[in-house]
Amino acid sequence: MGFGVLEPKVAIGEHVPGTALIYDDGRGTEEEIAVQAALKRDGGKNSDVILVPQPSDSPNDPLNWPKWKKNMAYFSICYSTMMGGSLGPIMSPVTGVIAKEFHVSISRAALPGGYPLLSAGIGAFLLQAWAPILGKRSAYIASTALLFVTTVWNSQIPSSNFNELLACRTLQGFGNGAYESIVISTIGDLFFVHERGKRIVIYQIVSLGSASITPILGGYISDTYGWRMQFNILIAFTGIAFLVIIFCCPETTYNRPIIYETDVRSTEGLTVPEGGAPEKATITTAEEAPETAVITEKPKTYWEELKPFNGLITRQNSLILLARPFACFLLPAVFWGFTVGGLWSSWTIGLAIVVAQLFSPPPNLFTPTKLGFLFVFPFLFVLLGSLVGVFLSDWWPKWCARRNKGIFEPEFRLILLVPVLFIGIPAIFGFGYYASRPDVNWIASSCLQGLISFSTVLAASTSFGYVLDCHRNHSVEVSVAIIMLRNFFWFGSSYFLPAWLEASKTWKVFDIIASLQLGVTLCSILIYIFGKRLRHFFHQHDPLKIFHLI
């Protein structure tokens, strides 16, 4: 039992997915020590860290790419994620303006902010079946092209056609599908276990941070030049995103032999020939047929990597792929990931949808510019949360692993939920009471929203990181399962949250929300203690295997 994580009853040699040896503690049999000595390690200050998963010997394995190439692909995806994140809440400060211009109710005027959330969830669902067959690169290209085209379309919508605005915004949500569904698994393709935490945090920063800063700038731009000018400006930025994805993001999906996947399988298949540790470990394939890790694969040229399609990655039934996320709903880590990361981000998005309803009417009479100012502190606190997350997300698990006989457990990442509990929960309670006052100051309200955003970035990055560590062999499916639950809840909140606030007192609504978040966050204690036993049980009773989906 390491740091309170309870051990399951396992057979000798059995491996629990997610548990990985990342430091060599010099213990074990002679053969185990020899195998550990043969495992590949990181360089520089992390030269004592065993690489998990183990990279193959192929030059086309993304784990073997030089760091500049990995980071180029990663940051091109982050930039495009930022564009998708910016386009999501872009209508938040102008809900009242939309209601007047298109002659619709304030609740109906909020729908152009809600429908993209629904379509993004559907897009994520469809693209998770696309990516394993046709690759992630083509999915990113298609999504970014759709973001660009719909941004141009949004800038040209006439005042007489509200349904056209809804249709365009809904289609724009589909364009965000790839950046909702396959980014987390792409991080798993490119980076080792000890490198993923801060990358997931940075991904959450650009996603949530862009969603926070856009209303600040958009409110002023809309007040001065009209709401369509926001889209006119973003045409250039989404065009750049499209070019960056085409020229800087190669295909990251790579089918390496299962024996290298030491985070989902033990190192039992790695053997060392007589005479000591070899330069390259001998492997046993999934079919248990012995072969050495000698790869004669020719490295692809840059121009070959620019192809949108690289043939069929796998030959799988698309209907089976579409069914997999539904089976993943049965995994405790997925449901927990939604209730923690998904719900926290839901209330952050929900606030963006209803701020105009809360503060535009008398007695506050906030203009679009002032509504945009409400997102100043959320943006700053997202950056602060990211600094905390980047520092702790990889450092703390490595610190724990060193004191746990070199063994990493995904539950070590859950330490980041402590500030969520002690900062985020009081902030939700406080916002509800303060927003009920007749003399709201935008700075105080923005600070409370900022504390909620600070907690959201930590909760979201922690939950996604934990789920990826637990089920990396199903990384796309589990990510999409969480995103579908989250986005459908987001969409539902665009309907029920405005109506709920109309029917009840503001402080009562946020008291209920805060109490709900308190309960689900405290449930993380059970996940920390029993998480490894749950991982072991659902590895033996995998819902995807039970329903013959793999």
TAWO-V729687 format. One record per pair of residues at least 4 apart in sequence whose C-alpha atoms are under 6 Angstrom apart, sorted by the first residue. I is the first residue (numbers start at 0). GAP is how many residues later the second one is. D is the distance in Angstrom with one decimal. If there is no record, write none. Layout:
# TAWO-V729687
i:I gap:GAP d:D
i:I gap:GAP d:D
This chain:
# TAWO-V729687
i:0 gap:4 d:5.5
i:0 gap:5 d:5.2
i:0 gap:6 d:5.6
i:1 gap:402 d:5.7
i:4 gap:524 d:4.7
i:5 gap:523 d:5.7
i:5 gap:524 d:5.9
i:7 gap:525 d:4.8
i:14 gap:250 d:5.9
i:14 gap:251 d:5.3
i:15 gap:520 d:5.4
i:16 gap:246 d:6.0
i:16 gap:247 d:4.3
i:17 gap:245 d:5.2
i:17 gap:246 d:6.0
i:17 gap:451 d:5.1
i:17 gap:452 d:4.6
i:18 gap:389 d:5.7
i:18 gap:390 d:5.0
i:19 gap:243 d:5.3
i:19 gap:387 d:5.6
i:19 gap:388 d:5.2
i:20 gap:385 d:5.7
i:20 gap:386 d:4.4
i:21 gap:27 d:5.4
i:21 gap:28 d:4.5
i:21 gap:384 d:5.7
i:22 gap:26 d:5.4
i:22 gap:27 d:5.8
i:22 gap:383 d:4.2
i:23 gap:382 d:6.0
i:24 gap:380 d:5.9
i:24 gap:381 d:5.9
i:27 gap:4 d:5.7
i:33 gap:243 d:5.8
i:37 gap:239 d:5.3
i:39 gap:11 d:5.9
i:40 gap:8 d:5.5
i:40 gap:9 d:4.4
i:40 gap:10 d:5.1
i:41 gap:4 d:5.6
i:41 gap:5 d:4.8
i:41 gap:7 d:5.7
i:42 gap:4 d:4.2
i:51 gap:140 d:5.4
i:51 gap:141 d:5.6
i:51 gap:210 d:6.0
i:52 gap:207 d:5.9
i:52 gap:208 d:4.8
i:52 gap:209 d:5.0
i:52 gap:210 d:5.8
i:53 gap:206 d:4.8
i:54 gap:8 d:5.6
i:56 gap:238 d:5.8
i:57 gap:237 d:5.7
i:58 gap:240 d:5.5
i:59 gap:239 d:5.7
i:61 gap:128 d:5.5
i:61 gap:190 d:6.0
i:62 gap:127 d:5.4
i:67 gap:4 d:5.9
i:70 gap:4 d:5.8
i:72 gap:175 d:5.6
i:72 gap:176 d:4.4
i:75 gap:168 d:5.9
i:75 gap:169 d:6.0
i:79 gap:161 d:5.2
i:80 gap:4 d:6.0
i:80 gap:98 d:5.6
i:81 gap:4 d:6.0
i:81 gap:124 d:5.2
i:81 gap:125 d:5.5
i:81 gap:128 d:5.5
i:83 gap:92 d:5.5
i:84 gap:122 d:5.0
i:84 gap:125 d:5.5
i:84 gap:126 d:5.1
i:85 gap:124 d:5.0
i:85 gap:125 d:5.0
i:85 gap:128 d:5.6
i:88 gap:122 d:5.9
i:89 gap:125 d:5.9
i:91 gap:260 d:5.9
i:91 gap:261 d:5.6
i:92 gap:126 d:5.5
i:92 gap:275 d:4.9
i:92 gap:278 d:5.5
i:92 gap:279 d:5.8
i:93 gap:274 d:5.9
i:94 gap:14 d:5.6
i:94 gap:15 d:5.8
i:97 gap:4 d:5.8
i:97 gap:11 d:5.9
i:98 gap:4 d:5.4
i:98 gap:5 d:4.8
i:98 gap:6 d:5.7
i:98 gap:7 d:5.6
i:98 gap:10 d:5.1
i:110 gap:4 d:5.8
i:111 gap:54 d:5.4
i:111 gap:57 d:6.0
i:113 gap:377 d:5.1
i:113 gap:380 d:5.2
i:114 gap:55 d:5.3
i:115 gap:4 d:5.8
i:115 gap:53 d:5.8
i:115 gap:54 d:4.6
i:115 gap:57 d:3.9
i:116 gap:370 d:5.4
i:116 gap:374 d:5.5
i:117 gap:369 d:5.8
i:117 gap:370 d:5.6
i:117 gap:373 d:5.3
i:118 gap:4 d:5.9
i:118 gap:51 d:5.8
i:118 gap:54 d:5.0
i:118 gap:55 d:5.1
i:119 gap:53 d:4.5
i:119 gap:54 d:4.8
i:119 gap:56 d:5.6
i:119 gap:57 d:4.8
i:120 gap:363 d:4.9
i:120 gap:366 d:5.3
i:122 gap:51 d:4.8
i:122 gap:54 d:4.4
i:123 gap:53 d:4.2
i:123 gap:54 d:5.9
i:123 gap:57 d:4.9
i:126 gap:4 d:6.0
i:128 gap:189 d:6.0
i:128 gap:192 d:5.1
i:128 gap:193 d:5.6
i:129 gap:4 d:5.8
i:130 gap:4 d:4.3
i:130 gap:5 d:4.7
i:132 gap:179 d:5.4
i:132 gap:180 d:5.0
i:132 gap:181 d:5.1
i:133 gap:178 d:5.4
i:133 gap:179 d:5.9
i:136 gap:114 d:5.0
i:137 gap:170 d:5.1
i:139 gap:38 d:5.8
i:142 gap:32 d:4.3
i:143 gap:98 d:5.4
i:145 gap:29 d:4.9
i:146 gap:25 d:5.7
i:146 gap:28 d:5.0
i:147 gap:90 d:5.2
i:147 gap:91 d:5.9
i:149 gap:4 d:6.0
i:149 gap:22 d:5.6
i:150 gap:80 d:5.7
i:150 gap:84 d:5.9
i:154 gap:73 d:5.0
i:154 gap:76 d:5.3
i:154 gap:77 d:5.8
i:165 gap:4 d:6.0
i:177 gap:4 d:5.7
i:178 gap:4 d:5.8
i:180 gap:299 d:5.2
i:181 gap:294 d:5.9
i:184 gap:290 d:5.3
i:184 gap:291 d:5.6
i:186 gap:4 d:5.9
i:190 gap:4 d:5.8
i:190 gap:5 d:6.0
i:193 gap:200 d:6.0
i:196 gap:196 d:5.0
i:196 gap:197 d:5.2
i:197 gap:192 d:4.5
i:197 gap:195 d:5.9
i:199 gap:261 d:5.8
i:200 gap:260 d:5.2
i:203 gap:4 d:5.8
i:204 gap:4 d:5.1
i:205 gap:4 d:5.6
i:208 gap:170 d:5.4
i:208 gap:173 d:6.0
i:209 gap:4 d:6.0
i:211 gap:163 d:5.4
i:211 gap:167 d:5.0
i:212 gap:166 d:5.8
i:213 gap:4 d:5.6
i:214 gap:4 d:5.5
i:214 gap:157 d:4.8
i:215 gap:156 d:3.9
i:215 gap:157 d:5.3
i:215 gap:159 d:5.8
i:217 gap:4 d:5.8
i:218 gap:149 d:4.7
i:218 gap:150 d:4.3
i:218 gap:153 d:4.7
i:219 gap:149 d:4.6
i:220 gap:4 d:5.6
i:221 gap:4 d:4.2
i:221 gap:5 d:4.2
i:233 gap:4 d:6.0
i:243 gap:4 d:5.4
i:244 gap:4 d:5.1
i:249 gap:55 d:5.5
i:257 gap:28 d:5.9
i:260 gap:4 d:6.0
i:261 gap:4 d:5.3
i:268 gap:14 d:5.9
i:268 gap:15 d:5.3
i:269 gap:12 d:5.8
i:269 gap:13 d:5.0
i:270 gap:11 d:5.5
i:271 gap:5 d:5.8
i:281 gap:10 d:4.9
i:282 gap:8 d:6.0
i:282 gap:9 d:5.6
i:283 gap:4 d:5.3
i:283 gap:5 d:5.8
i:283 gap:6 d:4.7
i:284 gap:4 d:5.7
i:299 gap:4 d:5.9
i:319 gap:229 d:5.8
i:324 gap:152 d:4.9
i:324 gap:156 d:4.8
i:326 gap:216 d:5.8
i:326 gap:217 d:6.0
i:327 gap:150 d:5.9
i:331 gap:4 d:6.0
i:332 gap:4 d:5.9
i:332 gap:134 d:5.9
i:336 gap:4 d:5.5
i:336 gap:126 d:4.9
i:337 gap:4 d:4.2
i:337 gap:144 d:5.3
i:338 gap:4 d:5.2
i:340 gap:118 d:4.9
i:340 gap:119 d:3.9
i:340 gap:122 d:5.5
i:341 gap:144 d:5.0
i:343 gap:112 d:5.3
i:344 gap:111 d:5.6
i:345 gap:4 d:5.9
i:345 gap:144 d:5.4
i:350 gap:4 d:5.9
i:354 gap:4 d:6.0
i:355 gap:4 d:5.1
i:358 gap:5 d:5.5
i:358 gap:7 d:5.7
i:359 gap:5 d:4.5
i:359 gap:6 d:4.6
i:360 gap:4 d:5.2
i:365 gap:4 d:5.5
i:365 gap:5 d:6.0
i:373 gap:68 d:5.9
i:373 gap:72 d:4.6
i:376 gap:4 d:5.9
i:376 gap:69 d:5.4
i:376 gap:70 d:5.4
i:376 gap:73 d:4.8
i:377 gap:4 d:6.0
i:377 gap:71 d:5.7
i:377 gap:72 d:3.5
i:377 gap:75 d:5.4
i:380 gap:4 d:5.9
i:380 gap:69 d:5.2
i:380 gap:73 d:5.0
i:381 gap:71 d:5.8
i:381 gap:72 d:5.0
i:384 gap:69 d:4.9
i:385 gap:4 d:5.8
i:388 gap:4 d:5.3
i:391 gap:4 d:5.3
i:396 gap:15 d:5.1
i:396 gap:16 d:5.9
i:400 gap:5 d:4.8
i:400 gap:6 d:4.9
i:400 gap:7 d:4.8
i:401 gap:4 d:4.7
i:409 gap:56 d:5.6
i:409 gap:59 d:5.8
i:410 gap:117 d:5.3
i:418 gap:4 d:5.6
i:419 gap:4 d:5.0
i:419 gap:35 d:4.7
i:420 gap:4 d:5.8
i:423 gap:27 d:6.0
i:423 gap:28 d:5.0
i:423 gap:31 d:5.1
i:424 gap:89 d:5.7
i:425 gap:4 d:6.0
i:426 gap:4 d:6.0
i:426 gap:21 d:5.5
i:426 gap:25 d:6.0
i:427 gap:86 d:5.5
i:428 gap:82 d:5.6
i:428 gap:85 d:5.9
i:430 gap:4 d:5.8
i:430 gap:17 d:5.8
i:431 gap:74 d:5.8
i:431 gap:75 d:4.2
i:431 gap:78 d:4.9
i:432 gap:74 d:4.8
i:435 gap:70 d:5.7
i:441 gap:4 d:5.8
i:445 gap:4 d:6.0
i:455 gap:4 d:5.9
i:457 gap:4 d:5.9
i:460 gap:4 d:5.9
i:467 gap:4 d:5.0
i:467 gap:7 d:5.7
i:470 gap:4 d:5.9
i:479 gap:4 d:5.9
i:482 gap:4 d:5.8
i:483 gap:4 d:5.9
i:492 gap:4 d:5.0
i:495 gap:4 d:5.7
i:500 gap:5 d:5.9
i:509 gap:4 d:5.9
i:516 gap:4 d:5.9
i:525 gap:4 d:5.8
i:526 gap:4 d:4.6
i:534 gap:4 d:6.0
i:537 gap:4 d:5.0
i:543 gap:5 d:5.0
i:544 gap:4 d:5.9
i:544 gap:5 d:5.7
